[in-house]
Amino acid sequence: MEQVDSDTLADAAYGIFEIMLSKGLEARGAPLFSPVEAGIDFFDDVQAIFAEFADDYPPLAEALLHRFGSVDAVYQMITAGEGVVPSQTTQMYWITIDNPAAGALTPNNELAGKWLIFCEITEVDAIWKKVRDATVAGDLGLSAKVSTARPDPDSRDDRKVVYVYTRDWSDEADVMRVREHLRALGITDRIGYKRNLETFAGEYSEKGKKVTYYSA
């Protein structure tokens, strides 16, 4: 039981640390993927943000160091793609990126909804990079997220999925604007749009049951 608790604590520790790291790097002027993909050394930033993390969450920092051994080991893992490249991410189930212009709006409300892009593991990295960059540029919606290489017990098959959130499912013009931009990014197969209303109600597609609100 002690080992299970330790693993759970370390999982939570990494997730919270990466959130702090992403926000800390954004406050310094660049999202996490930027220095990773540019090959820029940002270890000093990681070390400084980890020190803040350790001050705020001492038991979580200890659990993180117990699992990985050092801040440098965590840094090396991140520069290899953890938390940036879906196929190289094994510590978290999802990678999330927000539209900087979204302000206080979040995808976690009943008005929001998302386009669902299902793809094979061999395709997900390229698709995610296009969606991620367009989200940061403000060309899509509020936020986007992608499933990773970490095995998810709740997954129904081996495919990966990219969610592209819009602020208001009832604003059809905006929903379809985002769809057209996705089409311009090369996502031309028909995809579905699901409202948060159905997600929060725990409604999922089953044989003979449709939960997508739009399809285009």
Salt bridges, closest charged atoms under 4 A:
ASP11 OD1 - ARG67 NH1 2.83
ASP11 OD2 - ARG150 NH2 3.06
GLU37 OE2 - ARG132 NH1 2.80
ASP45 OD1 - ARG28 NE 3.26
ASP133 OD2 - LYS129 NZ 3.47
ASP133 OD1 - ARG132 NH2 2.94
ASP139 OD2 - HIS181 NE2 3.87
ASP157 OD2 - ARG159 NE 3.21
ASP171 OD2 - ARG167 NH2 2.53
ASP174 OD1 - ARG177 NE 3.09
GLU180 OE2 - ARG183 NE 3.33
GLU198 OE2 - ARG195 NH2 2.56
